[in-house]
Amino acid sequence: MGKLFKVIGILVAAVVLLVVTAVIVLPMVIDPNDYKEEIVNQVQAHTGRQLTIEGDLNLSVFPWLGIDIGAMQLSNAPGFEPKNFAAVKHAAVRVKLMPLLSSRLEVDTIGLDGLELNLAKRKDGSSNWDDLAQGSGQQTEKKMEQPDPSGDQGMALTGLSIGGIDINNAMIRWDDRTSGQLYEISPFNLKSGAIVPGKPVDLNMDLQLTSKAPQMGAKVTLTGSVNLDQDNGKLAVNGLKLTADAQGEALPGGSLQAELVATIAAALNGESLSVSGLQLSVGDLKLSGQLNGKDLAGLPTFTGNIQLAELNLKKWLTSQKIELPPMADATVLTRFSAGFDLMNQGAVTQLDNLKVSMDDTTLDGNVKLNGTAVGFKLNVDAIDADRYLPAAKIGEQPQDAPQSSGDEPLLPIETLRELNVDGVLSIGKLTIQKLLAEQIELSVKAKNGQLAIDQAIKKFYQGALSGKVNLDVTGKTPRMNIDEKLTGLQAGPLLQDLMDDDKLTGKGNFSAKLMASGNSVNAIKKSLGGNLDFAFKDGAVKGFNLAQVIRDTRSQFQGQGAAARSGPAQTDFSELSGSAVITNGVVKNQDLLAKSPYLRVTGEGTVNLVPETLDYTVTPVIVSTEKGQGGEGLDDLKGVPIPVRLTGSFAAPSFAIDWGQVLAGTQKAKLEEKKQELKQKVQEQLQDQLGDKLKGLFN
């Protein structure tokens, strides 16, 4: 037994002696720098690149088997700049020797200092790594073609641990001549804690990104704890925090400060992904939510929920240096929030339970995106659009407002041709340009250059409006068809809100079927065609007392002063109706009819929309001269047609009365009156005479 222990002791001593000898002797007898030339030659042979090793190669054996490398450069591919494809100032990797005897690999901190990597692509699409990739592929094929016939793959490692990663002051440059993009990351720093299977690894990264096309600079930092569980096929990232501080012309307002916080869990086989505790902050804008994914390696599907906390949108946009247009109400855009459920699969993205609140307005519904196709069903409770428009200044014309020729394009034709939309928008109450509409439903369909809009307003100034607009932009010239109908409309309140002047009052109906072509005001006017009709009851045309105009004109015709004013400056009617046919922008009407207690008015003529002129004749007939709306003083004109011709421009029409025709009419009326009086007298005389004779005959 003593001899056995003696033999074991001798063997142990021999092993220790061998290890000590290796530790002491190997670094003395083996100089890795002796192999520099061979390494350079091998790189040249396999890649065609020039490897330059400036620093020394230092070898360590115990307790760490490792090597320290000084400065090295690998030349670029021919025809590319700068000179070096890659360079490093210092690199070090060490492996613990003793654990290798137990098939365990323990690596010290991997260090890399001053890495420089220049990636480039020429205009012809070739890159400065194409040759390296081809060489790598050839080597891989050779290895696959010549497997080890023995089937012995070497001793498997039972464990792997790394003391950490330390990448310091690295630079990565990307120059893409095909797109004009030029990016540079410098410096890039990455530090990690110990990497041990099944245990979390702390990560710290920071980089500075610079872009010249587009011009932008950004400082980015990332921290978090990564846990890789290979046994269970899971990856977890806890406490992830990403910050970015960027400036550049490509950013809204020229700058961006953002922070992202999240917890991530994923299956290594790509079956699932979970992002929880998601928080994104950009100034006062704060998004929160969660996201889940599945089948990431096949057809990925993502679901989740996103919420935008209420913020002062105007203040936030201003902080992003985004200029807002002038608005009538300074308090708008001060309360804004949003939220929705998200589903995405391939080209399909759906937003359900969408809810957006802005000031006193709430929008809810859903939106679906399928490639370029957009579908939606949205509902707005109430919105006063005038609050978001520039304040109206009645009667004020901007001095520097550009004069419109009428030939400017109205519609974005190319955009309309690309539209693929199918949706419905409902609005409970809408105020715009002072007009109030309630219970609105608007449906929009657009595809292949065909746009159809159906609208219905159930409450519109005590009436209702319904109609359709069809627009065809498939050809060179846009074509449109309009079919609109108004029923039960109160014209007075409508015109008062629209123009601050109720020139026409009364309850009525209106319908129009129109068609036009072109993409400018002038073109549409010239091509406008169709028909329209209207009928109003119990109203008035304000600002124009037809009876007073007749009296004034007659007085001037007779060389007298202006007639005495009588009644308000309006022409009342119990009925007002008419229809028109429109051809190439010319409106022709032949059946205007207006009735009032003292007048019957007919009218016919044309209105030319292109030069905005009219040639129209209104013919009133006085049927009553009782006091009321100025009927008195016109007894001698009773029953006589009085043609009033209106000519000139819309803005300032002129009118004239054909008093010759009126005079002839009055004389004719007087002769007719005398004829009737004479006829009456003859009848009375005949009746008296015949009556006496008849009495004598029967007496």
C-alpha positions, 0 to 999 in steps of 0.5 A: 500500500505504501508503494502505491501511494508513493507511485501516485505521489510521483505521478502527481508530482510529475503532472505538476512539474509538467504544468509548471514547466509548460507555464515557464518554458513554453512562453520562453521557447514559443514566440507567436510573433514568429508566425506573423508572416505565415498568418499574413500569407494565409490571409493573402492566400484565402482572401486576396487581402493584405493583413498588416500586424503592427503590434506584438502577439503576446501569449499566456498559458497559465492559469489563462491560455490566451493571446493579446493582439496589437494593432492590425489592419485588413486592406480594402477590396480593390477600387474601394476607399478608404485604404482599410476594410477593417482595423483594430488597435488592440484585442485580447481573448483568454481561456482558463486552462484547467477547466478545459480538462473537464470539458468546460470552456471558461473565457475571460472578458473578451476585449476589443479596442479601436475597432474600425470597419468600413462597409461600402457599396458602389453604384453598380451594386457591388460591395467591398465584402463580396470577395470575402463572402465568396471565399467563405462560401467556398470553404464551407462547401469544401468542409461539407463535402469532406466530413470526418470519416471517423465520425468523431467530432471531438470532445464536446463541451459541457459548459461555456462561460464568458467573463464579459465583453468589452468593445471600446471606441469602435467605428462602423461606417456604411457608404451606399453609393446606390442610394446616396446614404452615408452613415457612421457610428463612432464611437460605439461602446459595449460592455457586458457582465459575466455570460453564464448559461441560465444566468442574467447578463447585464448589458450597457451600450452607447453609440453616436450615429452620424448621417450625411444623407439625410443630415442627422446626428444621434446619441443612443444608449441602451441598458438591460439584463439579458437571460438566455435559457438554451435548455428551455429555448427562451430569451428574456430581456428585463429592464430594457431602456433605450434613449435617443437624442437626435438632431437633423433635417430629417426629423420633425422640428429638427430634433428628437428626444425619446426614451423606450422602456420594455420587458421582452420574452421570446422563444428561440425557435420564433414561436412567440414574442411578448413585449410588456410594460412598453413605455415610449416617451417623446417629450410630453408624449407618452405611449404605453401598451403591450405587444404579443407575437407568434409564428415569427419564423413563418407568417408572423402575427402580432396583437396588442394594445396601445394607449396615448396618455392625455397631453397638450398636443399644441404645446407638444407640437410646438416643442417639436418645432412644428408650426401650426396654422392660425386657428380661431380658438386659441384653446383647441388642441390642448386635450388629446388622447388615443387608444386602440387594439392592434392586430397585424398579420403580413400586409393586414393591420387592424385597429379595433376599439379605436378611441381618440379624444380631442378637446370636446370631440370623441372619435371611435370605431375601427380601421383596417389596412390591407396593403394599399387598401384602407377600410374604416367605420368611424363615428364622431359625436360632435365637432365644431370645425370653425374652432380649428379654421382661421378666424373669419373677418367679415368684409376684409380682403387680404391685401396680399392674397393672390388673385386666382385665374380660375385655371389652377388645378383643384384635385390631386389627380395622381393621389386620387388614382392610387386611392383604395378606400371603403369606409363609413363616417358618421357625425352626430353634429358638425359645425363648419363655416357657421353651418350646422348639420346633424345626424350625418352619414358619409360613405366613401368608396375609391378604387382604380380611379373611381371615387363614389361619395354618398352623403345623408344629413337627416337634420339640416335647417329643419330639412334633410339632405341626401345625395351622391357624388361620383368622380372618375379620374381614370382618363386624362380629364376628370369627370364628375356627376352630382345628384343632390336633393334638399327637402323641407329646408328653411332658407332664411336661417341657412343663408343667415349662418352662411352669409350673415344675410337672409336674402331669401326666406321660406320653406322649400325643396331643391334638387339638382342632377349635374355633370362636369369635366375638368380640373379647374373652376373655369373648366368645370363651369364651361362643361357644367350640364344637367338640370335643377328645380326648386320650390319654396313657400311662404317666404320673401326675397329681401333687399328688393321690393318689386312694387317700390321699384315699379313705382320709382321707375314710373315716377322717373319715366314721368319726370317726377321725383322718387315715389314715397317709400311704402313697406319693407325692402322685400318682396313677399311670396306665397309660392316661388318655384322654377326649374332650369336646364344647364348646358356648357355652363349656361343656365336656362330657365323658362318657368319661374313663378312667384305668387304673393297677395298683390303680385304674380311674377313669371320669369325666363332667361339665361345665366352664364356661369363662365363670365358670370353674367345674366340676361333675364326678364322678370314679369310681374302682374299686379293683382291687388292694390290694397295696402300691404306690401306697397301695393297702393298707388299702382291702381292704374297698373293693375292687371298689366304685365310689367317686364323687368329686364335684368342684365350685366354681372352677378355682382352688380346687375342693372334692370330696366322696365319697358314702359312703352309696353306697359303704357300700351298695356294700360291703354289696352286695359282702359279700352277693355275696361270701357268696353266692359262698362259699355257692355254692362250698360247696354245689357242693363238698358236692353234688360229694362226695355225688354222687361217693360215690353214683356210686361205689356205683352202679358198684361 
